[in-house]
Amino acid sequence: MIESRFIQACVFRLPLALILLLSMGSVSAFQLQALDKSRVNLLDYVGDGRWTLVMFWSTDCIPCEEQKPMIEDFHRTYQASNAKVIGIALDGMENYSGIKKLVDLHQPTYPNLVVFTDVFHRQYQELTSKQFRATPTYLLFSPTGQLAGTRAGRIERAMLDSIVSAK
């Protein structure tokens, strides 16, 4: 049901640039690091009854920086009800200082994680069946943890609102 609402919202309300990917399975192992350098799995962050928007960003991505205030506002609006955000930095711990500088600057209320650069592209392709293209890239997981969609490039707030508030 929820996935069909996502499809309807995308077909009727979203720009043609939105690329949908429907997945019948749940998230496979997608290993990441928290900023405290502990290992985590993306699976631990999805499927808790809320939509989960994952934003892949990098320290040199100007559109990512422009989108972060809107993404933060989206997270604050919905985190207590039906949606949340997870940020994932693509620079790897090799650029921990750059990642930390931007996290400290924006002070997001959503968690930010870091990829393992040596396995990221393989993990992304296994999860989405697509090659990673550019930042920002967004993944949307249904409240049950199913991958519901993906988009490379900027995303519009109205589109996100229409998906998570659909009845």
Secondary structure, DSSP 8 states (H G I E B T S, - for coil): -HHHHHHHHHHHHS-TT-B----SSB----EEEETTS-EEEGGGGS-SSSEEEEEEE-TT-HHHHHHHHHHHHHHHHHTTTTEEEEEEESS-GGGHHHHHHHHHHH--SS-EEEE-TTTHHHHHHHHHSS----SSEEEEE-TTSBEEEEEES---HHHHHHHHT--
